Amino acid sequence: MIPRFKKKVKLIDIAHKAGVSIGTASRVLSGKTDVNIELIERVQSASKALGYIPSETSKTKLKQELKSAMGTIGYLVDTQDQEKRDLQRDSFQQGFLEGMSHEISRYQGNVLFSSCQKDIETETLPSFVRDQLVTGVVLKVGFRATFEWMEKIRQKVPLAMMMHREESHLIPSVMCDNFMGVRQALLHLKGLGHQNVAFVSDQYAGVRPSLHHIEREEAFRKLTALLGFNEDPRLIQSVIRDPKKEGTLNGAMEIALNRLLALKGNRPTAIVCAADVYAFALMQVAIAKGLSLPKDLSLIGFMNTDVGAQSNPPLTSISVSEFEIGCAAIDLLRHQLDKSNSTVRHIVVGTELVERQSCARV
């Protein structure tokens, strides 16, 4: 049965209240079973709070909404053309693309994937925007993309940012919930009795660090105080690598670990890593130093990459739903296409801790 809402309640209202994409809300309320049980409960709770009346009479209206053609959406990633094939094989890219493709297929549309690093460097319009081949664009870019370049695109078509946000630019965006992810990691470690917990990341000299790393470090600083952990600032290590000296990731993690092991009374028993790659490097460095994992040192990563289940020990990590993020990006564009003067929205998609064997009780 297709749900019918009270006059002032829309599907988008329920999706916003539940913190999910419109596609997910629609699938849940239409009785689909291919949705995570937690998301089902959130949507059902939100719809009940807002109030809706299931009715067969809304079927025609909903079908018209879903069949409204959306056209072709461009998906731009700031990487070199020769790396595009590797990106398409990447599980995260596959998840983003699957989410976007799933959501846009409901509106008789499709996704056109392209790299844009050269366009960013030359401040030129991507060809499919210049040639008017797309009705909107999803950008997955970092700090290298200037506001002026993004404005050129936005003057031509609706624009949404994915896995990045520049609120001063007034561009709709969708991100994973970095604050909640760090909170989940710290609560897990608190439950295991850890008091001295460190945070580790790295960055290249002269290059602005990842927005996700910035947000995760800020969340760590706030939450260690709120949750009663040791607040020694030396427990936060962001090692600066000089690309001219070809500093390796393992080398940077060895520097971070050496600093942490030298803290004596405040020596950490666990480390929250800004990304899984830091955890994998720390495993190699720690084992080379004779440490036993997780007996001597517990590790938690972020992003739950595929290899985490095969690492030694298997890595506990914060999982991000790329599929949901991809769906939300299309929702942002759909909202702009429906309402040319729509309010700028910034969406965060929830995270989940995946527990494996890299953490132990102290």
Helices and strands as residue ranges (DSSP letters): E 3-5, H 11-18, H 22-29, H 37-50, E 52-54, G 56-58, H 59-66, E 72-77, G 81-83, H 84-89, H 91-105, E 110-115, H 117-122, H 127-130, E 136-140, H 147-154, E 159-162, G 167-169, E 173-176, H 178-191, E 197-204, H 211-226, G 233-235, E 236-241, G 243-245, H 249-261, G 264-266, E 270-273, H 276-288, E 298-302, G 306-310, E 316-320, H 322-338, E 346-349, E 351-354
